[in-house]
Amino acid sequence: MTAAGLTLRDAVAEDLPLVVHFVATLAEYERLGHLVVGTEADFGRLLFGTPRRAEALIAEWDAAPIGFALWYFGVSTFAARPTLYLEDVFVEPARRGRGIGRAIFAELARRAVAAGCGRMEWSVLDWNAPSIAFYRSLGARPREGWTLQQLTGPALNALAAAQGR
């Protein structure tokens, strides 16, 4: 997609350093930089390996990279349809307010509809009021009554090692 200086394009293998950069920049903004451990090789396997586990697009303004989105498809068993899950989206702060985020979300919505998805989902930190306001302006609403759960690190490994216990 291209419009008034903005280009949205699928990421290619040569974009791996850029993906790592945007992930790290987003993590710093979210005060979670200490959690970033993914390398270019890791993202290469994720985005371009077999099987491909995720997809990404790069946002450019006048050919300069200014943002990205990374997503994958999950499943809604109740609807028996795929779900586009947006893992990360980021636009450089100096470029915000130009419709870039809205264009990224519109592009992902088109892809979700084309893939037969019943919904698009993503998480947002509860303190991130500007992003929440932006999402509300798109028509997004919180998923009432649900909380996100996580198994990571030692707890994940311990459960994986358990044999029916």
Protein Blocks (a to p, Z undefined) as FASTA:
>chain_A
ZZehiacddddfklmmmmmmmmmmmmmmnopmmmpmbdfklmmmmmmmccdfbdcdddde
ehiafbdcdddddddfklopacdddfbdcddfklgonommmmmmmmmmmmmmmnopabdc
ddddfklmmlmmmmmmnopacdehiacdddehjlmmmmmmpghZZ
